[in-house]
């Protein structure tokens, strides 16, 4: 048995985990005792994050759809087909969807490939997640514990349990916790001094309670949100923070949503993802499953390539499916919600034919006689 330090991929908090490896297979996890974020604690999602590695739907070979069904093919045949299709489409008719679940190195590679092709239709799906405003200063996770007033939009106690733990530790020190949400949950109400149910976050933020504004303004305060998913809502939250001199901490959904954005791949909400899909004829998707958003839009794409670790709903609609290595089967970096870059370590080998996402993209570019300017993950990291 061996233990490999890693970063949990379940959300953007960036907790440390130890992967337990036996006979070349990840069989469980321990909390990483010395990790500064989770301090030896993991939520249930963190404990179970390893299960996707051994998922029964893991892809085994590249696939091409022929006569309505998938056929296993070589990497050469799959990449030749994709390369020819891309060559025969105008750049305005090609789209790329990256992922906040892939590493910075993977997203950088896809961005460089899109740039080499002159493709502007590229983004990563943030789904039900705040957009990251890189020009705004944000709080650190450690700031939560020392706050005197904490205003929360959404439910961090269930969805971001280690953030919730920091809030509870602050509450134990005397902090006042105010939660605003559209859904009432007992655990949220129990851990809040005040719970405010709203139908519309933007409406509340446009005319915030005078008493809350006073508390935020007069004390060491922080505003945390994971439920503000519309641009208007996020902008209003930042304005409230500026007005009250509060620190602010948006919590993204995926482990590397912040990283994908910082690499330079635009963050797209659901409507923007659907618009991208509808605007192109040839679509390349890495590590995402937008069929859960709009199945019909994907069916209308003329040529669809999906690069993923399992046969997802989106992969089932694809013309070509490429198998990639998962987070525990490769090296690289994630950037968490407080913009801290953290290294992930390879714990086990991927399935026999699976490759890192960045390497697949490099191989495809070479098929098209395009030099992306890197030959290794170290080359990419020099540019990050």
N, C-alpha and C positions, 0 to 999 in steps of 0.2 A: 504494500500500500504506500502511496505517496500523497502529499498535500501540495496543492498548487494555489497560490494567491491569485485572486481575480476580483473583478468588479461586477456586482449584480446587474443584470440587464433588465430587470423588471420595471424600473422607473428611472427618473432622472436624478434621484437623490445621490446616487453613486456610492452605495454602501460596499464595504469590503466583505468578500466571502472567501472561504477556503474550499476548493473543490477536492473531494475525496476520490482518488483514482485507484482502482484495483484491476489488474490484468488488462490495462489499456482502455478501461471504461470508467466514466464518471458515475459513481454509485450514490453520491450524496453530497451534502455541504455542511460545513461548520461556519459560524460567524467568525470573521477575522478579528481576533481579540484586540489587536493593536491599531485597528483602523480608526482614524480620528473622527470620521463622520458617524458611524454606527456604534463605535465603542463596544464591540463584542456582542451586539444584538442584531438580529435579522427578523424581518416580518415573515409571514407565511409564504408570500410570493418569493421572497429571497431564499427561503429554505427549499422551495420546490423548483427553483429556476433551472436546475440541471436537467429536469425531465425532458425538455425539448430536445436535448442532445441525442437522446435515445428514442425519439419519437418514431412510432411505427410507420409514419408517412414520410420519413426521410427519403429523399430522392437518391437513386443509385446510379443512374446514367443520364446523360443528356437525352432529351426527348424531342421528336419532331412529330407534329400531327399529320397523319396521312389517312385519307379516306375516313375521316371522322374519329380516328383513334390514334393514340400515341404509340410511337415505335422508338425503341432504344437505338441510338446512333453514336458514332464516335464524336469526340470533341471537334475534330477537323470538319466533319460533315455539318455539324450544327453551326459552327462559326462561319463556314463558307456560305451557308444559306443566309445567315444574318447579314454578313458583309455585302453580299450581292443585293439584298433588299435595301439596305441603307444607301448603297451607291445609286440605286435607281429611284430614290426619293429626294425631292427638293428639301433643303434644310428646314424650311418653314412647315413642312408636313411631317417632321420627325419630332418626337417628344421623349423626354427622359424623366422618370420619377425615381428619385433617390430615397434614402431612408434614415430616420433618426434611430433606427435599430442597428445600423451598420456603423463601422468605425470611421473615424476621421479620414483615414487613409483610403478606405473604399469610396467615400463620398467625394474626396478630392479627385480620385481617378476618373469617376464618372463625369464630374464637372469638366476636367481637362479634355475628356473624349468629346463631350458636347461642344466645347469651344473649338476643338480641332475640326469638327464637322460644320461649324457655323450655326449650331442649333441654339436657339434662345428659349425654346419651350422646355424648361427644366425647373424642377422644384422638388421639395420633399414634403410629405403630408404630415401636418401636425394634428389632424383630426380634432378630437376634443381636447385641445391643449392651447395654452396662451402662446401668442407669437412673441418671440424673443426680440426685445429692442436693444440692440447692441450699443446704441448711443446713450443708454441710460445706466447710471450707476445702480448696482443692486446690493442687497444685504448678503451677508454670509450666513450659512446655517448656524454657526456658533452665535451670531447676533441674537438669534431667537431667545436663547436661554437667559440673556441679560436684559431683555425688554421689560418694560413696565406695563405697556398696553400692547396687546396683539389683536389686530383686526384680520379675520380670516374670511375669504370668499371661497366657499366650497367645503369639501370634507377631506381634510388632511389626515384625520385619525384613521380612516379606513384605507384611503388610496395612497397615502404617503406616511406610513406608520412611524417611520423614524423621524420625520418632521413632527408628527403628532407627539412623539416622545419628548422632543425638545420643548414643545409648547407646554406639555404637562410639567416638565421640570421648571420652566419659567413660572408657571402657575403656582407651583409649590414654594417658589421664592416670593410670591406675592403679586405676580403679574395679573392684570385683568384681561380676560380672554373674551372677545366679542366675535361671534360667528354669524355670517350672513349667507343664507343658502335658499335654494328653491325647494329643497326637500328636507323634511324633518327626520332626523335620525336620533335615536336615543343616546348613542355613544357620543355624538356631537354635542347634544344638549347637556349631557352629564359633564363634559369636559369644558363647557363654556360658562362664563358668568352671565352672559346675555346671549340669547339666540334670537335672530331676526329672520323671519320667513318672508321672502319676496317672490314676486312673479317675474320681475325683470331687474337684472343687475344694473343695466344702464340707467334705468329710471331712478334707482336708489342712489347711484353714484352721482347722478346729475344734481341731486338735491339731498345730500347726506344729512343725517340727523345732527343738529347743532351740538348736542351733548357729546356725541362721538367725536366730532371735529375738535371740540374743546379738549377732550381727553387726549387725543392724538397729538394736539399742538403743545400741550403743557408737560407731557411726560416723554420719556424715552420709548418710542413706539415703532412698531413694524407692521407692515401690511403684507399678508401672504395670500396668494391666490393660485388655485389650480382649476377653477371653474369659469374663469373669464376667458371665453374662447373667441369672442368677437373683437375686432380691432377697436371699435368704439368703446367697449367695456374696458379694455386694457389701457387705452389712452386716458379715460376718466380716472382709472385707478392711479396712474402715474401723476395726474394732475392733483388728486387728493393728497398723494404723498408729498408733492412739492408744496402744496398749500399748508400742510401741517408739519412740515419738516420731518416726515416719517421716512424710515428706510423701507424698501420694498423688495419682495422676493417672489417672482413668478415661478411656478413649478411646472416644468414641461412634462409631457406624458412619457415619451420614450427615453431610453437611457442616453441617447446621443442626439436628441433634437437640437440642443444648444450647439453641439459640435458641428452638425450638418449646416446649421445657419452660419456659424463662424467661419467655416470653410468657404462659404460663399454660395451655397445652394439656397435659393429662395425658399422661405417657409410658406406653404400653401394651406389654407383652411379647406374644408370639405368642398365648398362651392368652387374654389379656385382649382382644386384637383379635377373636379368634374369638367370644368371649362377647358382645362388643358387636354384632357382625354378626348373631348368632343372636337377639339381644334386640330387634331393631327390624324394622319393616316397610318403612320408607323410609330409604335410606342414600345419603349424599352423600360421595364420596371425592375428595380433592384430592391429586394427585401421588403416589399410592401404588398398589401392585399386590398386594393381599392374596390374589388368586387363587393366588399361589404358595404361600400358607400353607394355605388351605382353599377349594378351588374349589366344593365342594358347598354350603357354608354360604352363599356368595354367590348361588348359583342359587335359593335359597329366599327371598331378599329380594323383596318384592312390587314395589318400584320402586327401581331403582338408577341413580344419576347418577355418572358418572366425569368428572373434570376433569383432563386430562393433556396431554402434548405428543405422545405416540405412541399407536398402537392397541395397548395392552398386553393381556395375558391377561385382566385385570379389565375393561378397556374393552369387550372382545368380549362380555362378559356383561351389559353395561349396557343400560338402556332409553333413556338419553340420554347422549351423549358430547360434552363441551365441550372446545374446543381452547385451550390456554394457551400463553403465551410461555415459553421456557426461560430459564435463569439468565443467559445471554449476551445476551438480548434485552430485558432490563429492568434497572432500577436497584433498589437495596434493600440490605439488610444480612444477613450471616450472623454467628453467634456460634460460635467454634470451641471445641475441647475444653477449652481453658484459660480459657474465658469471655471471650475478647477479641472485641469487636464489630468487624467489618470490612466495608467498603463494597464492593459489586460495581457494576460500571459497564456500561451498555448498550453493546454493541459493534456490533450489527447490528439491523436491523428484524426482527420476527417474521414468519412467514407471514401473508399478507394479512388473514385473518379472526381470527388469534390475538390474545388479550388477556392482560394480566397477570392472575394469579389473583385479586389483591385487587380488580381492577376488575370481573371477572366477578361476584364475590360482591356488590359494590356495586350492579351493574346488576340482579342478581336481587332483592336487597333492595328496590330501588326499584319493581320489578314488584309487590311485595307491600306497597307504600306504607310501607316501613320506612326510617327514617333512621338510618344507622349512625354518623353523626357525623363523617364524613370525606369529602372530595371529591378528595383527592390523596394521593400517597405522603408528601408533606411533612406533611400533616395527621396521618397515622398515626404518623409518626416522632416527633411531639410527645408522643405518648402511650406511647411505648416506654421 
